[in-house]
Amino acid sequence: MLMGAFRILLSSNSSQWRDGLAAAFAASGRFEVAGSVDLDQMIQTAEQLQPEVVLWELKEDLLYMLTELKACCPFTVTVVMVGNPNRFNLLELVRTGVMGCLPLRLLPQQIVSAVELVVGAGLLCLPRPDLKTSLGTETGESKGTFSILSRREEEVLAMLANKLSTQEIAASLYLSESTVKTHLRNIFRKLGVRNRTEAVAAAYQLGLVKNGNMTMG
């Protein structure tokens, strides 16, 4: 095993796809490919290997496997590859432990770079949603959903998306930490989420955050 390398398990029913990714991850020097298996072997293999990362092709009829994977590998970082991200509820994916949701059309090196950010920097890596497809609403209606957030709460949410701590948000906005915590509680309540990660996922799901920046309208 490479010193400091993350052990990753790759799973898809396409052996060609897995082989291409395995070569890209091995070449990065940051990962050791611990296994490469078909989807029906993924849960059993992950439970045996307990890898730091599982990257697998998620299909709509396999959503139940997210819960199974989290149960048998609670400390494993899960990144999924999907054909059409807009067919999935990003917030629900995050709630089942997914830290990255990437489109299958990405090149192997792009996938490696994204997984490096998720694992190395702890970033939540989500696709930019098509509002009409993922929400079933027009853009204007989606913006209206976020009228429940005050301007200050939107600013705090944007900083959450940029991975700022409570202390850093307070310093940036010239607020006390207790005031920032109050804003966070209000954001969680209004969005119906339980923590920072879910709040950011909800913002991405509704198109309020794109590439770490707020979209004001």
C-alpha positions as CSV (number, residue, x, y, z in Angstrom):
1,M,0.0,0.0,0.0
2,L,1.2,3.5,-0.8
3,M,2.1,5.6,2.2
4,G,-0.8,7.9,3.0
5,A,-2.9,6.5,0.1
6,F,-6.7,6.1,0.5
7,R,-8.0,2.6,-0.2
8,I,-10.8,2.8,-2.7
9,L,-13.3,0.2,-3.9
10,L,-14.8,0.6,-7.4
11,S,-18.1,-0.9,-8.3
12,S,-20.0,-1.0,-11.6
13,N,-21.3,-3.6,-13.9
14,S,-19.0,-2.2,-16.6
15,S,-15.6,-3.8,-16.2
16,Q,-14.2,-1.4,-18.9
17,W,-15.4,1.6,-16.8
18,R,-13.8,0.1,-13.7
19,D,-10.5,-0.7,-15.4
20,G,-10.2,2.9,-16.7
21,L,-10.9,4.4,-13.3
22,A,-8.6,2.0,-11.6
23,A,-5.7,3.1,-13.8
24,A,-6.5,6.7,-13.2
25,F,-6.7,6.3,-9.4
26,A,-3.5,4.3,-9.3
27,A,-1.7,6.9,-11.4
28,S,-2.7,9.7,-9.0
29,G,-0.5,8.4,-6.2
30,R,-3.2,9.3,-3.7
31,F,-5.2,6.1,-3.9
32,E,-4.8,2.3,-3.7
33,V,-7.5,0.4,-5.6
34,A,-8.5,-2.2,-2.9
35,G,-11.1,-3.9,-5.2
36,S,-13.1,-3.6,-8.4
37,V,-16.4,-5.5,-8.5
38,D,-19.8,-5.8,-10.0
39,L,-22.7,-4.0,-8.2
40,D,-24.1,-7.2,-6.8
41,Q,-20.8,-7.9,-5.0
42,M,-20.3,-4.3,-3.7
43,I,-21.9,-4.6,-0.2
44,Q,-20.2,-7.9,0.7
45,T,-16.8,-6.7,-0.6
46,A,-17.1,-3.4,1.1
47,E,-17.9,-5.1,4.4
48,Q,-14.9,-7.3,4.1
49,L,-12.4,-4.7,3.0
50,Q,-13.7,-1.7,4.9
51,P,-12.1,0.8,2.4
52,E,-11.7,4.5,3.1
53,V,-13.7,5.2,-0.1
54,V,-16.4,3.5,-2.1
55,L,-17.0,4.8,-5.6
56,W,-19.9,3.1,-7.4
57,E,-22.5,3.5,-10.1
58,L,-25.8,4.3,-8.5
59,K,-29.0,3.4,-10.3
60,E,-32.6,4.3,-9.2
61,D,-33.4,0.7,-8.4
62,L,-30.3,0.4,-6.2
63,L,-31.0,3.2,-3.7
64,Y,-31.6,0.7,-0.9
65,M,-27.9,-0.2,-1.1
66,L,-27.0,3.2,0.3
67,T,-28.5,2.3,3.6
68,E,-26.9,-1.1,3.6
69,L,-23.5,0.4,2.8
70,K,-23.7,2.9,5.6
71,A,-24.7,0.2,8.0
72,C,-21.8,-2.1,7.2
73,C,-19.2,0.6,6.5
74,P,-20.1,3.6,8.7
75,F,-16.7,5.3,8.4
76,T,-16.3,4.8,4.6
77,V,-16.7,7.9,2.4
78,T,-19.3,7.1,-0.3
79,V,-19.2,8.7,-3.7
80,V,-21.7,7.7,-6.4
81,M,-21.7,8.1,-10.2
82,V,-25.1,8.6,-11.8
83,G,-26.3,8.9,-15.4
84,N,-28.7,11.8,-14.7
85,P,-28.2,13.6,-11.4
86,N,-31.6,15.3,-11.7
87,R,-33.4,12.0,-11.2
88,F,-32.1,11.9,-7.7
89,N,-32.9,13.9,-4.5
90,L,-29.6,15.2,-3.5
91,L,-30.6,16.0,0.1
92,E,-31.8,12.4,0.5
93,L,-28.5,11.1,-0.9
94,V,-26.6,13.2,1.6
95,R,-28.7,11.9,4.4
96,T,-27.8,8.4,3.6
97,G,-24.1,9.2,3.8
98,V,-23.2,10.2,0.2
99,M,-20.5,12.9,0.1
100,G,-20.2,13.1,-3.7
101,C,-22.6,12.6,-6.6
102,L,-20.9,12.8,-9.9
103,P,-22.2,12.4,-13.5
104,L,-21.0,9.4,-15.4
105,R,-20.0,11.5,-18.4
106,L,-16.9,12.8,-16.5
107,L,-13.5,11.7,-17.6
108,P,-11.5,9.4,-15.3
109,Q,-9.1,12.2,-14.3
110,Q,-12.0,14.5,-13.5
111,I,-13.5,11.8,-11.3
112,V,-10.2,11.3,-9.5
113,S,-9.8,15.1,-8.9
114,A,-13.4,15.3,-7.5
115,V,-12.9,12.3,-5.2
116,E,-9.6,13.8,-4.0
117,L,-11.5,17.0,-2.9
118,V,-14.2,14.9,-1.1
119,V,-11.7,12.7,0.8
120,G,-8.8,15.1,1.2
121,A,-10.6,18.4,1.9
122,G,-13.9,17.0,3.2
123,L,-15.9,18.9,0.5
124,L,-19.4,17.9,-0.4
125,C,-19.3,17.4,-4.2
126,L,-22.7,17.7,-5.8
127,P,-23.8,18.5,-9.4
128,R,-25.5,21.7,-10.5
129,P,-29.2,20.8,-10.7
130,D,-31.5,21.5,-13.5
131,L,-34.2,23.3,-11.5
132,K,-37.1,22.4,-13.8
133,T,-36.2,18.7,-13.9
134,S,-35.1,18.1,-10.3
135,L,-37.7,20.2,-8.6
136,G,-40.6,20.2,-11.1
137,T,-40.9,24.0,-10.8
138,E,-39.9,27.0,-12.8
139,T,-36.8,28.9,-11.7
140,G,-38.9,31.8,-10.4
141,E,-40.9,29.5,-8.2
142,S,-37.7,27.9,-6.9
143,K,-36.4,31.3,-5.9
144,G,-39.7,31.9,-4.1
145,T,-39.0,28.8,-2.0
146,F,-36.0,30.6,-0.6
147,S,-37.8,33.8,0.2
148,I,-38.3,32.2,3.7
149,L,-34.6,32.9,4.3
150,S,-33.5,36.4,5.2
151,R,-30.7,38.1,3.3
152,R,-28.4,37.5,6.3
153,E,-29.3,33.8,6.4
154,E,-28.6,33.5,2.7
155,E,-25.1,35.0,3.4
156,V,-24.5,32.5,6.2
157,L,-25.6,29.6,4.0
158,A,-23.3,30.7,1.3
159,M,-20.4,30.7,3.7
160,L,-21.4,27.2,4.9
161,A,-21.1,26.1,1.3
162,N,-17.6,27.5,1.3
163,K,-16.7,25.4,4.4
164,L,-16.3,28.3,6.8
165,S,-16.5,27.6,10.5
166,T,-18.9,29.4,12.8
167,Q,-16.0,31.6,14.0
168,E,-14.9,32.4,10.5
169,I,-18.5,33.3,9.5
170,A,-18.8,35.5,12.5
171,A,-15.5,37.3,11.6
172,S,-16.5,37.7,8.0
173,L,-19.9,39.2,8.7
174,Y,-18.8,41.2,11.8
175,L,-21.3,39.2,14.0
176,S,-20.9,37.4,17.3
177,E,-20.6,33.6,17.2
178,S,-23.9,33.3,19.2
179,T,-25.7,35.4,16.5
180,V,-24.3,33.1,13.8
181,K,-25.4,30.1,15.7
182,T,-28.9,31.6,15.9
183,H,-28.9,32.1,12.1
184,L,-27.8,28.5,11.6
185,R,-30.6,27.2,13.8
186,N,-33.1,29.3,11.8
187,I,-31.7,28.0,8.5
188,F,-31.9,24.4,9.6
189,R,-35.5,24.9,10.8
190,K,-36.7,26.7,7.7
191,L,-35.1,24.2,5.3
192,G,-36.1,21.2,7.4
193,V,-32.5,19.9,7.7
194,R,-30.5,18.6,10.7
195,N,-26.9,19.8,10.1
196,R,-24.6,21.9,8.0
197,T,-24.0,19.2,5.4
198,E,-27.8,18.8,4.8
199,A,-28.2,22.6,4.7
200,V,-25.7,22.9,1.9
201,A,-27.2,19.9,0.1
202,A,-30.6,21.6,0.3
203,A,-29.2,24.8,-1.2
204,Y,-27.7,22.9,-4.1
205,Q,-30.9,20.9,-4.6
206,L,-32.8,24.2,-5.0
207,G,-30.2,25.9,-7.1
208,L,-29.4,28.5,-4.5
209,V,-25.7,27.5,-4.4
210,K,-23.7,26.8,-7.5
211,N,-20.0,26.0,-7.3
212,G,-19.9,27.4,-3.7
213,N,-21.5,30.7,-4.6
214,M,-25.0,32.0,-3.8
215,T,-27.3,32.8,-6.7
216,M,-29.4,35.8,-5.6
217,G,-32.5,36.7,-7.5
